[in-house]
Amino acid sequence: MSFVKVAEASEIGPGEMRKVDLGGEEVLVANVEGAFHAIRNRCTHQGGDLSAGKMEGKVVTCPRHGSRFDVTTGKALSGPKILLLRLSTDDEPTYEVKVEEGSILLRTR
């Protein structure tokens, strides 16, 4: 396993997120108060594009059915809301992140 550059730190400001490619995998990189975190970009419910969702603090909400994930841990905070039901969903896989010389690096699997 090695680290691969996926973006410049200056491209993702505090409170922002961005979809990046890691060897064919879509990964969501988020800047939470100056610290970078990475989770898989596809919702564990039905594969919604998390980068098209909304991030508040350290929580990203899937635009498809509203599942919510903590971008710092990958933990599913709430599942999709369909009609009046709130279903469960799985946690998101996380990726090890480091920043070197202004570059965001993710560990490959």
DALINDA-V920450 format. One record per residue. N is the residue number from 1. RES is the residue in one small letter. SS is DSSP state (H for helix, E for strand, C for the rest). Layout:
n:N res:RES ss:SS
n:N res:RES ss:SS
This chain:
n:1 res:m ss:C
n:2 res:s ss:C
n:3 res:f ss:E
n:4 res:v ss:E
n:5 res:k ss:E
n:6 res:v ss:E
n:7 res:a ss:E
n:8 res:e ss:E
n:9 res:a ss:H
n:10 res:s ss:H
n:11 res:e ss:H
n:12 res:i ss:C
n:13 res:g ss:C
n:14 res:p ss:C
n:15 res:g ss:C
n:16 res:e ss:C
n:17 res:m ss:E
n:18 res:r ss:E
n:19 res:k ss:E
n:20 res:v ss:E
n:21 res:d ss:E
n:22 res:l ss:E
n:23 res:g ss:C
n:24 res:g ss:C
n:25 res:e ss:E
n:26 res:e ss:E
n:27 res:v ss:E
n:28 res:l ss:E
n:29 res:v ss:E
n:30 res:a ss:E
n:31 res:n ss:E
n:32 res:v ss:E
n:33 res:e ss:C
n:34 res:g ss:C
n:35 res:a ss:E
n:36 res:f ss:E
n:37 res:h ss:E
n:38 res:a ss:E
n:39 res:i ss:E
n:40 res:r ss:E
n:41 res:n ss:C
n:42 res:r ss:E
n:43 res:c ss:C
n:44 res:t ss:C
n:45 res:h ss:C
n:46 res:q ss:C
n:47 res:g ss:C
n:48 res:g ss:C
n:49 res:d ss:E
n:50 res:l ss:H
n:51 res:s ss:H
n:52 res:a ss:H
n:53 res:g ss:C
n:54 res:k ss:E
n:55 res:m ss:E
n:56 res:e ss:E
n:57 res:g ss:C
n:58 res:k ss:C
n:59 res:v ss:E
n:60 res:v ss:E
n:61 res:t ss:E
n:62 res:c ss:C
n:63 res:p ss:C
n:64 res:r ss:C
n:65 res:h ss:C
n:66 res:g ss:C
n:67 res:s ss:C
n:68 res:r ss:E
n:69 res:f ss:E
n:70 res:d ss:E
n:71 res:v ss:C
n:72 res:t ss:C
n:73 res:t ss:C
n:74 res:g ss:C
n:75 res:k ss:C
n:76 res:a ss:E
n:77 res:l ss:E
n:78 res:s ss:E
n:79 res:g ss:C
n:80 res:p ss:C
n:81 res:k ss:E
n:82 res:i ss:E
n:83 res:l ss:C
n:84 res:l ss:C
n:85 res:l ss:E
n:86 res:r ss:E
n:87 res:l ss:C
n:88 res:s ss:C
n:89 res:t ss:C
n:90 res:d ss:C
n:91 res:d ss:C
n:92 res:e ss:C
n:93 res:p ss:C
n:94 res:t ss:E
n:95 res:y ss:E
n:96 res:e ss:C
n:97 res:v ss:E
n:98 res:k ss:E
n:99 res:v ss:E
n:100 res:e ss:E
n:101 res:e ss:C
n:102 res:g ss:C
n:103 res:s ss:E
n:104 res:i ss:E
n:105 res:l ss:E
n:106 res:l ss:E
n:107 res:r ss:E
n:108 res:t ss:C
n:109 res:r ss:C
